[in-house]
Amino acid sequence: MLITIDPGSAEPLFEQLVSGIRSQVIDGTLREGERLPAARDLADSLEVNVHTVLRAYQILRDEAFIELRRGRGAVVAPRAHDYAQLGADIDRLVADARKLELTAAALAALVRKAYP
């Protein structure tokens, strides 16, 4: 698992971490059942506070991207393959929107309308 964060970004570190892991689950880089690094190890490698990693892991758990198991740590959830298909569907949706010359904001508004 390769995660990079930008300490100078306006986006909070935990959100950068969530986005990075979520993207890797969706694109299939991280697969169902795969263990993520221990929070302390990941925090040390990224040079962030361990609570930053724990917060990211909790958000990913709440979104059902990972499961947190006592003694086993963070594991990619069994539904991970569903997210990969959804990611491909989203890629097609974005490509179709670009053909219609929709802005990202307009596409997001359509998605929000369909998924309130």
C-alpha positions in Angstrom: 0.0 0.0 0.0 1.4 3.3 -1.1 -0.2 6.4 0.5 1.1 9.9 0.1 -0.1 12.9 2.0 0.6 16.6 1.6 1.0 18.4 4.9 0.7 21.7 3.1 -2.7 20.9 1.7 -5.8 22.6 2.9 -7.4 19.1 3.1 -7.0 17.6 6.6 -4.4 14.8 6.8 -7.0 12.2 7.9 -9.2 13.0 4.9 -6.2 12.7 2.6 -5.5 9.3 4.1 -9.2 8.2 3.8 -9.2 9.3 0.1 -6.0 7.5 -0.6 -7.1 4.2 0.9 -10.6 4.5 -0.5 -9.2 5.0 -4.0 -7.0 1.9 -3.7 -9.9 -0.2 -2.6 -12.0 1.1 -5.5 -9.3 0.6 -8.1 -8.5 -2.9 -6.8 -5.0 -2.1 -5.5 -6.2 -3.2 -2.1 -8.2 -6.4 -2.2 -10.8 -8.0 0.0 -9.3 -9.5 3.1 -6.0 -7.6 2.7 -4.6 -6.3 6.0 -3.7 -2.6 6.2 -0.7 -1.5 8.2 -1.1 -1.1 12.0 -2.1 2.4 12.8 1.1 3.1 14.7 3.2 1.8 11.8 1.4 3.8 9.2 1.5 6.9 11.4 5.3 6.5 11.8 5.8 6.0 8.0 3.8 9.0 7.1 5.1 11.1 10.1 1.7 11.9 11.4 0.0 11.4 14.7 -1.4 7.9 15.3 -4.9 9.4 16.1 -4.9 10.8 12.5 -4.6 7.2 11.2 -7.1 5.9 13.7 -9.6 8.6 12.7 -9.2 7.7 9.0 -9.6 4.0 9.8 -12.8 4.7 11.7 -14.3 6.7 8.8 -13.4 3.9 6.4 -15.0 1.4 8.7 -18.1 3.6 8.9 -18.2 3.7 5.1 -17.8 -0.2 5.0 -14.5 0.0 3.1 -12.6 -1.8 5.9 -13.3 -3.8 9.0 -11.5 -3.2 12.3 -10.8 -6.5 14.0 -9.4 -6.7 17.5 -6.1 -8.6 17.2 -6.1 -8.5 13.4 -6.2 -4.8 12.8 -7.7 -3.1 9.8 -8.8 -5.4 6.9 -10.3 -4.5 3.6 -14.0 -5.4 3.8 -15.5 -8.3 1.9 -17.6 -5.9 -0.3 -14.4 -4.4 -1.8 -15.0 -6.0 -5.2 -18.4 -4.2 -5.3 -16.6 -0.9 -5.0 -14.3 -1.8 -7.9 -17.3 -2.3 -10.1 -18.8 1.0 -8.9 -15.6 2.8 -9.6 -15.7 1.5 -13.2 -19.3 2.6 -13.5 -18.4 6.1 -12.2 -15.5 6.3 -14.7 -18.0 5.7 -17.5 -20.4 8.2 -16.0 -17.7 10.8 -16.0 -16.7 10.0 -19.5 -20.3 10.4 -20.7 -20.6 13.7 -18.8 -17.5 15.0 -20.5 -18.9 14.1 -23.9 -21.9 16.2 -23.0 -19.5 18.9 -21.8 -21.0 19.0 -18.3 -18.9 20.6 -15.6 -17.9 18.6 -12.6 -20.3 20.8 -10.5 -23.2 20.0 -12.8 -22.5 16.3 -12.7 -22.2 16.5 -8.9 -25.6 18.3 -8.7 -27.2 15.5 -10.8 -25.7 12.8 -8.6 -26.9 14.7 -5.4 -30.4 14.9 -6.9 -30.4 11.2 -7.6 -28.8 10.2 -4.3 -30.0 12.7 -1.7 
